[in-house]
């Protein structure tokens, strides 16, 4: 089994705002596009135009309807799901070949496909369903936080962030160092009471979710005022003709 490195001071990860995510799937598509040609590519698809398409997606978006509760009206919640780059990832510790590993320098969890034997132990161990198995290649794949992009000095500095973050039209996704309490993402988590996903399991996920803000029920419709019916026969002939023409 693979040994875990000591906790890293730098913890790169995502902060996802469930209040502003609209479920447009732009993050998933941008992720697929970038990583299909990156270090984790190709992201293969099987039977893409058939009745039961399947394939490798590092980022998936699920939508749920939440029932009304107290003063909170019924609402739709869009929940993006990807690797959480845990501090103590079970997917790494169960890997028999060392293919799954956690980087010491920034805490990113990756897969060395040259070492992967496709045994799927990591996918069974991950409680978040973040591992993707490529039937075509016979290896496991996962979110890399676009590691080949965030450190790429050949692209503008403002573009050195995960593809999903850059593509989000509502700015519901944020990227940064969650190990630095003074970073923009850490301040955002503190301000909005961001939460880790299933912390009771003990894997210490780095990514955080910002809960949706409370919604207020729509006020009852105001009483409508009865409108006086216009007697068109009292209008001048020109206006009567115009009324008939516009009413056709």
Secondary structure, DSSP 8 states (H G I E B T S, - for coil): --------S--EEEEEETTT-----HHHHHHHHHHHTSTT----EESTTSSS-EE--S-EEEEEEE--BTTB--EEEEEEE-----TT-HHHHT-SSS-EEE-TTT--EEE-TTT-----HHHHH-TT---EEETTTTEEE---TTHHHHT-TTS-GGG-S-HHHHH-TT--EEEEETT-TTSHHHHHHHHHT-B-TTGGGS-----EEE---------------------GGGS-HHHHHHHHHHT-
